[in-house]
Amino acid sequence: MEQAVKIFIIIGMIAGACAIFPLVLGWIALNKMKEGPLSTGWKIVVLLFVSMIAGILLLCMKDDSTPNNPAM
């Protein structure tokens, strides 16, 4: 599911490239996903400003489902 989220974030970044704002927020979200699970606030930012589908998938994902989480 994390791979699908990354793909939809990138699609949202490309679709909103003329606005610059989705590019910046999408890039920050992708970098934060490398470090660990995103907070609920960042998930909502992705939902509102980058990609609705990616934001919904992020909100539905469990925090321990990301492979970078040391709890697994």
Biopython code that builds the backbone (N, CA, C, O; Angstrom):
import numpy as np
from Bio.PDB.StructureBuilder import StructureBuilder

atoms = [
    (1, "MET", "N", (0.817, -1.183, 0.000)),
    (1, "MET", "CA", (0.000, 0.000, 0.000)),
    (1, "MET", "C", (0.875, 1.268, 0.000)),
    (1, "MET", "O", (0.500, 2.294, -0.566)),
    (2, "GLU", "N", (2.038, 1.172, 0.642)),
    (2, "GLU", "CA", (2.928, 2.332, 0.679)),
    (2, "GLU", "C", (3.412, 2.692, -0.724)),
    (2, "GLU", "O", (3.557, 3.870, -1.049)),
    (3, "GLN", "N", (3.661, 1.682, -1.555)),
    (3, "GLN", "CA", (4.090, 1.931, -2.929)),
    (3, "GLN", "C", (3.003, 2.669, -3.713)),
    (3, "GLN", "O", (3.303, 3.577, -4.488)),
    (4, "ALA", "N", (1.752, 2.281, -3.514)),
    (4, "ALA", "CA", (0.643, 2.960, -4.185)),
    (4, "ALA", "C", (0.534, 4.406, -3.730)),
    (4, "ALA", "O", (0.256, 5.294, -4.536)),
    (5, "VAL", "N", (0.751, 4.646, -2.446)),
    (5, "VAL", "CA", (0.712, 6.020, -1.922)),
    (5, "VAL", "C", (1.791, 6.860, -2.580)),
    (5, "VAL", "O", (1.532, 7.991, -2.992)),
    (6, "LYS", "N", (3.004, 6.320, -2.683)),
    (6, "LYS", "CA", (4.102, 7.067, -3.315)),
    (6, "LYS", "C", (3.788, 7.383, -4.769)),
    (6, "LYS", "O", (4.076, 8.482, -5.242)),
    (7, "ILE", "N", (3.202, 6.430, -5.479)),
    (7, "ILE", "CA", (2.863, 6.649, -6.884)),
    (7, "ILE", "C", (1.817, 7.751, -7.015)),
    (7, "ILE", "O", (1.946, 8.623, -7.875)),
    (8, "PHE", "N", (0.774, 7.725, -6.167)),
    (8, "PHE", "CA", (-0.255, 8.751, -6.249)),
    (8, "PHE", "C", (0.263, 10.122, -5.814)),
    (8, "PHE", "O", (-0.197, 11.138, -6.335)),
    (9, "ILE", "N", (1.203, 10.174, -4.876)),
    (9, "ILE", "CA", (1.808, 11.450, -4.505)),
    (9, "ILE", "C", (2.579, 12.019, -5.689)),
    (9, "ILE", "O", (2.491, 13.215, -5.970)),
    (10, "ILE", "N", (3.328, 11.179, -6.378)),
    (10, "ILE", "CA", (4.091, 11.641, -7.542)),
    (10, "ILE", "C", (3.153, 12.093, -8.652)),
    (10, "ILE", "O", (3.421, 13.102, -9.303)),
    (11, "ILE", "N", (2.059, 11.371, -8.883)),
    (11, "ILE", "CA", (1.083, 11.785, -9.896)),
    (11, "ILE", "C", (0.476, 13.133, -9.515)),
    (11, "ILE", "O", (0.298, 13.997, -10.373)),
    (12, "GLY", "N", (0.155, 13.316, -8.229)),
    (12, "GLY", "CA", (-0.376, 14.597, -7.767)),
    (12, "GLY", "C", (0.622, 15.722, -7.915)),
    (12, "GLY", "O", (0.249, 16.855, -8.221)),
    (13, "MET", "N", (1.903, 15.415, -7.697)),
    (13, "MET", "CA", (2.943, 16.431, -7.867)),
    (13, "MET", "C", (3.054, 16.851, -9.330)),
    (13, "MET", "O", (3.221, 18.034, -9.630)),
    (14, "ILE", "N", (2.963, 15.888, -10.234)),
    (14, "ILE", "CA", (3.051, 16.199, -11.665)),
    (14, "ILE", "C", (1.819, 16.977, -12.119)),
    (14, "ILE", "O", (1.931, 17.947, -12.869)),
    (15, "ALA", "N", (0.644, 16.548, -11.660)),
    (15, "ALA", "CA", (-0.594, 17.216, -12.073)),
    (15, "ALA", "C", (-0.664, 18.649, -11.540)),
    (15, "ALA", "O", (-1.216, 19.524, -12.208)),
    (16, "GLY", "N", (-0.125, 18.897, -10.371)),
    (16, "GLY", "CA", (-0.176, 20.233, -9.787)),
    (16, "GLY", "C", (1.114, 21.006, -9.936)),
    (16, "GLY", "O", (1.379, 21.921, -9.156)),
    (17, "ALA", "N", (1.924, 20.656, -10.923)),
    (17, "ALA", "CA", (3.238, 21.275, -11.087)),
    (17, "ALA", "C", (3.159, 22.769, -11.358)),
    (17, "ALA", "O", (4.072, 23.506, -10.986)),
    (18, "CYS", "N", (2.104, 23.227, -11.987)),
    (18, "CYS", "CA", (2.004, 24.652, -12.295)),
    (18, "CYS", "C", (1.756, 25.475, -11.027)),
    (18, "CYS", "O", (2.002, 26.681, -11.024)),
    (19, "ALA", "N", (1.280, 24.850, -9.961)),
    (19, "ALA", "CA", (0.997, 25.566, -8.724)),
    (19, "ALA", "C", (2.196, 25.598, -7.778)),
    (19, "ALA", "O", (2.177, 26.369, -6.818)),
    (20, "ILE", "N", (3.224, 24.806, -8.003)),
    (20, "ILE", "CA", (4.444, 24.696, -7.211)),
    (20, "ILE", "C", (4.174, 24.160, -5.798)),
    (20, "ILE", "O", (4.975, 23.383, -5.278)),
    (21, "PHE", "N", (3.081, 24.554, -5.182)),
    (21, "PHE", "CA", (2.768, 24.150, -3.810)),
    (21, "PHE", "C", (2.673, 22.626, -3.664)),
    (21, "PHE", "O", (3.256, 22.080, -2.727)),
    (22, "PRO", "N", (1.958, 21.915, -4.556)),
    (22, "PRO", "CA", (1.923, 20.453, -4.445)),
    (22, "PRO", "C", (3.297, 19.810, -4.640)),
    (22, "PRO", "O", (3.580, 18.771, -4.043)),
    (23, "LEU", "N", (4.142, 20.407, -5.456)),
    (23, "LEU", "CA", (5.487, 19.867, -5.648)),
    (23, "LEU", "C", (6.272, 19.883, -4.348)),
    (23, "LEU", "O", (6.890, 18.888, -3.968)),
    (24, "VAL", "N", (6.240, 21.011, -3.677)),
    (24, "VAL", "CA", (6.997, 21.160, -2.432)),
    (24, "VAL", "C", (6.447, 20.248, -1.348)),
    (24, "VAL", "O", (7.209, 19.544, -0.685)),
    (25, "LEU", "N", (5.131, 20.253, -1.159)),
    (25, "LEU", "CA", (4.536, 19.424, -0.117)),
    (25, "LEU", "C", (4.691, 17.932, -0.414)),
    (25, "LEU", "O", (4.920, 17.140, 0.500)),
    (26, "GLY", "N", (4.569, 17.548, -1.671)),
    (26, "GLY", "CA", (4.755, 16.149, -2.047)),
    (26, "GLY", "C", (6.176, 15.684, -1.812)),
    (26, "GLY", "O", (6.400, 14.568, -1.345)),
    (27, "TRP", "N", (7.143, 16.540, -2.136)),
    (27, "TRP", "CA", (8.551, 16.212, -1.916)),
    (27, "TRP", "C", (8.842, 16.050, -0.427)),
    (27, "TRP", "O", (9.537, 15.116, -0.026)),
    (28, "ILE", "N", (8.312, 16.957, 0.391)),
    (28, "ILE", "CA", (8.511, 16.861, 1.838)),
    (28, "ILE", "C", (7.862, 15.592, 2.381)),
    (28, "ILE", "O", (8.454, 14.905, 3.213)),
    (29, "ALA", "N", (6.653, 15.273, 1.922)),
    (29, "ALA", "CA", (5.958, 14.072, 2.394)),
    (29, "ALA", "C", (6.717, 12.806, 2.013)),
    (29, "ALA", "O", (6.827, 11.887, 2.824)),
    (30, "LEU", "N", (7.241, 12.746, 0.795)),
    (30, "LEU", "CA", (8.004, 11.566, 0.380)),
    (30, "LEU", "C", (9.273, 11.411, 1.215)),
    (30, "LEU", "O", (9.648, 10.292, 1.568)),
    (31, "ASN", "N", (9.941, 12.531, 1.535)),
    (31, "ASN", "CA", (11.135, 12.458, 2.373)),
    (31, "ASN", "C", (10.797, 12.031, 3.791)),
    (31, "ASN", "O", (11.546, 11.270, 4.404)),
    (32, "LYS", "N", (9.688, 12.506, 4.315)),
    (32, "LYS", "CA", (9.275, 12.113, 5.662)),
    (32, "LYS", "C", (8.863, 10.644, 5.708)),
    (32, "LYS", "O", (9.015, 9.994, 6.742)),
    (33, "MET", "N", (8.345, 10.117, 4.604)),
    (33, "MET", "CA", (7.967, 8.704, 4.564)),
    (33, "MET", "C", (9.193, 7.804, 4.623)),
    (33, "MET", "O", (9.104, 6.676, 5.108)),
    (34, "LYS", "N", (10.341, 8.284, 4.136)),
    (34, "LYS", "CA", (11.573, 7.505, 4.220)),
    (34, "LYS", "C", (12.027, 7.362, 5.664)),
    (34, "LYS", "O", (12.599, 6.337, 6.036)),
    (35, "GLU", "N", (11.777, 8.384, 6.484)),
    (35, "GLU", "CA", (12.212, 8.378, 7.879)),
    (35, "GLU", "C", (11.324, 7.517, 8.758)),
    (35, "GLU", "O", (11.796, 6.958, 9.748)),
    (36, "GLY", "N", (10.063, 7.399, 8.423)),
    (36, "GLY", "CA", (9.133, 6.628, 9.229)),
    (36, "GLY", "C", (7.712, 6.990, 8.866)),
    (36, "GLY", "O", (7.483, 7.671, 7.867)),
    (37, "PRO", "N", (6.750, 6.545, 9.661)),
    (37, "PRO", "CA", (5.351, 6.844, 9.345)),
    (37, "PRO", "C", (5.039, 8.329, 9.498)),
    (37, "PRO", "O", (5.578, 9.002, 10.376)),
    (38, "LEU", "N", (4.164, 8.825, 8.635)),
    (38, "LEU", "CA", (3.762, 10.226, 8.687)),
    (38, "LEU", "C", (2.781, 10.463, 9.831)),
    (38, "LEU", "O", (2.008, 9.580, 10.201)),
    (39, "SER", "N", (2.830, 11.661, 10.374)),
    (39, "SER", "CA", (1.845, 12.024, 11.397)),
    (39, "SER", "C", (0.496, 12.266, 10.718)),
    (39, "SER", "O", (0.420, 12.417, 9.499)),
    (40, "THR", "N", (-0.546, 12.301, 11.513)),
    (40, "THR", "CA", (-1.888, 12.516, 10.970)),
    (40, "THR", "C", (-1.982, 13.880, 10.288)),
    (40, "THR", "O", (-2.687, 14.030, 9.291)),
    (41, "GLY", "N", (-1.283, 14.858, 10.817)),
    (41, "GLY", "CA", (-1.290, 16.188, 10.207)),
    (41, "GLY", "C", (-0.739, 16.173, 8.794)),
    (41, "GLY", "O", (-1.312, 16.789, 7.896)),
    (42, "TRP", "N", (0.377, 15.469, 8.587)),
    (42, "TRP", "CA", (0.949, 15.392, 7.244)),
    (42, "TRP", "C", (0.068, 14.584, 6.305)),
    (42, "TRP", "O", (0.009, 14.864, 5.107)),
    (43, "LYS", "N", (-0.610, 13.590, 6.842)),
    (43, "LYS", "CA", (-1.527, 12.812, 6.011)),
    (43, "LYS", "C", (-2.664, 13.689, 5.499)),
    (43, "LYS", "O", (-3.082, 13.560, 4.349)),
    (44, "ILE", "N", (-3.163, 14.578, 6.348)),
    (44, "ILE", "CA", (-4.239, 15.480, 5.938)),
    (44, "ILE", "C", (-3.720, 16.528, 4.955)),
    (44, "ILE", "O", (-4.438, 16.917, 4.033)),
    (45, "VAL", "N", (-2.481, 16.989, 5.141)),
    (45, "VAL", "CA", (-1.885, 17.943, 4.185)),
    (45, "VAL", "C", (-1.781, 17.301, 2.805)),
    (45, "VAL", "O", (-2.088, 17.937, 1.797)),
    (46, "VAL", "N", (-1.350, 16.043, 2.758)),
    (46, "VAL", "CA", (-1.273, 15.332, 1.474)),
    (46, "VAL", "C", (-2.668, 15.185, 0.876)),
    (46, "VAL", "O", (-2.846, 15.349, -0.331)),
    (47, "LEU", "N", (-3.647, 14.880, 1.702)),
    (47, "LEU", "CA", (-5.029, 14.730, 1.237)),
    (47, "LEU", "C", (-5.542, 16.024, 0.620)),
    (47, "LEU", "O", (-6.154, 15.992, -0.448)),
    (48, "LEU", "N", (-5.308, 17.148, 1.259)),
    (48, "LEU", "CA", (-5.868, 18.417, 0.801)),
    (48, "LEU", "C", (-5.097, 19.054, -0.348)),
    (48, "LEU", "O", (-5.703, 19.622, -1.257)),
    (49, "PHE", "N", (-3.772, 18.969, -0.321)),
    (49, "PHE", "CA", (-2.981, 19.769, -1.246)),
    (49, "PHE", "C", (-2.229, 18.998, -2.317)),
    (49, "PHE", "O", (-1.830, 19.591, -3.319)),
    (50, "VAL", "N", (-2.023, 17.703, -2.143)),
    (50, "VAL", "CA", (-1.227, 16.964, -3.125)),
    (50, "VAL", "C", (-2.102, 15.997, -3.920)),
    (50, "VAL", "O", (-2.272, 16.159, -5.128)),
    (51, "SER", "N", (-2.652, 14.998, -3.246)),
    (51, "SER", "CA", (-3.447, 13.989, -3.945)),
    (51, "SER", "C", (-4.502, 13.437, -3.005)),
    (51, "SER", "O", (-4.189, 12.968, -1.911)),
    (52, "MET", "N", (-5.744, 13.496, -3.435)),
    (52, "MET", "CA", (-6.835, 13.019, -2.593)),
    (52, "MET", "C", (-6.734, 11.506, -2.379)),
    (52, "MET", "O", (-6.947, 11.023, -1.267)),
    (53, "ILE", "N", (-6.412, 10.761, -3.431)),
    (53, "ILE", "CA", (-6.324, 9.306, -3.315)),
    (53, "ILE", "C", (-5.173, 8.914, -2.385)),
    (53, "ILE", "O", (-5.338, 8.049, -1.525)),
    (54, "ALA", "N", (-4.010, 9.549, -2.555)),
    (54, "ALA", "CA", (-2.870, 9.236, -1.687)),
    (54, "ALA", "C", (-3.177, 9.588, -0.234)),
    (54, "ALA", "O", (-2.796, 8.847, 0.672)),
    (55, "GLY", "N", (-3.857, 10.700, -0.001)),
    (55, "GLY", "CA", (-4.214, 11.087, 1.354)),
    (55, "GLY", "C", (-5.169, 10.104, 1.999)),
    (55, "GLY", "O", (-5.028, 9.781, 3.178)),
    (56, "ILE", "N", (-6.133, 9.629, 1.244)),
    (56, "ILE", "CA", (-7.083, 8.644, 1.777)),
    (56, "ILE", "C", (-6.362, 7.332, 2.088)),
    (56, "ILE", "O", (-6.608, 6.718, 3.127)),
    (57, "LEU", "N", (-5.476, 6.904, 1.191)),
    (57, "LEU", "CA", (-4.719, 5.684, 1.448)),
    (57, "LEU", "C", (-3.822, 5.833, 2.670)),
    (57, "LEU", "O", (-3.686, 4.897, 3.457)),
    (58, "LEU", "N", (-3.209, 7.005, 2.835)),
    (58, "LEU", "CA", (-2.369, 7.240, 4.008)),
    (58, "LEU", "C", (-3.186, 7.176, 5.294)),
    (58, "LEU", "O", (-2.749, 6.594, 6.287)),
    (59, "LEU", "N", (-4.372, 7.776, 5.270)),
    (59, "LEU", "CA", (-5.211, 7.757, 6.466)),
    (59, "LEU", "C", (-5.720, 6.350, 6.780)),
    (59, "LEU", "O", (-5.949, 6.028, 7.946)),
    (60, "CYS", "N", (-5.898, 5.515, 5.771)),
    (60, "CYS", "CA", (-6.364, 4.146, 5.988)),
    (60, "CYS", "C", (-5.235, 3.210, 6.411)),
    (60, "CYS", "O", (-5.487, 2.164, 7.010)),
    (61, "MET", "N", (-3.985, 3.581, 6.101)),
    (61, "MET", "CA", (-2.840, 2.744, 6.441)),
    (61, "MET", "C", (-2.585, 2.752, 7.939)),
    (61, "MET", "O", (-2.728, 3.784, 8.594)),
    (62, "LYS", "N", (-2.210, 1.609, 8.474)),
    (62, "LYS", "CA", (-1.791, 1.551, 9.866)),
    (62, "LYS", "C", (-0.369, 2.105, 9.959)),
    (62, "LYS", "O", (0.409, 1.967, 9.015)),
    (63, "ASP", "N", (-0.026, 2.725, 11.076)),
    (63, "ASP", "CA", (1.306, 3.295, 11.227)),
    (63, "ASP", "C", (2.391, 2.236, 11.245)),
    (63, "ASP", "O", (3.528, 2.519, 10.867)),
    (64, "ASP", "N", (2.073, 1.025, 11.675)),
    (64, "ASP", "CA", (3.086, -0.017, 11.727)),
    (64, "ASP", "C", (3.220, -0.791, 10.418)),
    (64, "ASP", "O", (3.964, -1.769, 10.358)),
    (65, "SER", "N", (2.507, -0.367, 9.362)),
    (65, "SER", "CA", (2.590, -1.080, 8.092)),
    (65, "SER", "C", (3.722, -0.573, 7.205)),
    (65, "SER", "O", (3.975, -1.144, 6.144)),
    (66, "THR", "N", (4.403, 0.486, 7.619)),
    (66, "THR", "CA", (5.527, 0.980, 6.829)),
    (66, "THR", "C", (6.766, 0.159, 7.158)),
    (66, "THR", "O", (6.994, -0.151, 8.327)),
    (67, "PRO", "N", (7.563, -0.198, 6.177)),
    (67, "PRO", "CA", (8.707, -1.075, 6.413)),
    (67, "PRO", "C", (9.811, -0.415, 7.223)),
    (67, "PRO", "O", (10.651, -1.122, 7.781)),
    (68, "ASN", "N", (9.844, 0.908, 7.311)),
    (68, "ASN", "CA", (10.915, 1.597, 8.029)),
    (68, "ASN", "C", (10.666, 1.696, 9.523)),
    (68, "ASN", "O", (11.514, 2.193, 10.264)),
    (69, "ASN", "N", (9.509, 1.226, 9.974)),
    (69, "ASN", "CA", (9.159, 1.323, 11.385)),
    (69, "ASN", "C", (9.927, 0.258, 12.175)),
    (69, "ASN", "O", (9.804, -0.926, 11.860)),
    (70, "PRO", "N", (10.711, 0.634, 13.188)),
    (70, "PRO", "CA", (11.484, -0.355, 13.926)),
    (70, "PRO", "C", (10.626, -1.301, 14.774)),
    (70, "PRO", "O", (11.141, -2.297, 15.283)),
    (71, "ALA", "N", (9.330, -1.014, 14.936)),
    (71, "ALA", "CA", (8.467, -1.869, 15.761)),
    (71, "ALA", "C", (8.175, -3.198, 15.074)),
    (71, "ALA", "O", (7.771, -4.150, 15.742)),
    (72, "MET", "N", (8.367, -3.292, 13.758)),
    (72, "MET", "CA", (8.059, -4.534, 13.046)),
    (72, "MET", "C", (9.131, -5.551, 13.268)),
    (72, "MET", "O", (9.045, -6.663, 12.745)),
]
sb = StructureBuilder()
sb.init_structure("model")
sb.init_model(0)
sb.init_chain("A")
sb.init_seg("    ")
for serial, (resi, resn, name, xyz) in enumerate(atoms, 1):
    if name == "N":
        sb.init_residue(resn, " ", resi, " ")
    sb.init_atom(name, np.array(xyz, "f"), 0.0, 1.0, " ", f" {name:<3s}", serial, name[0])
structure = sb.get_structure()
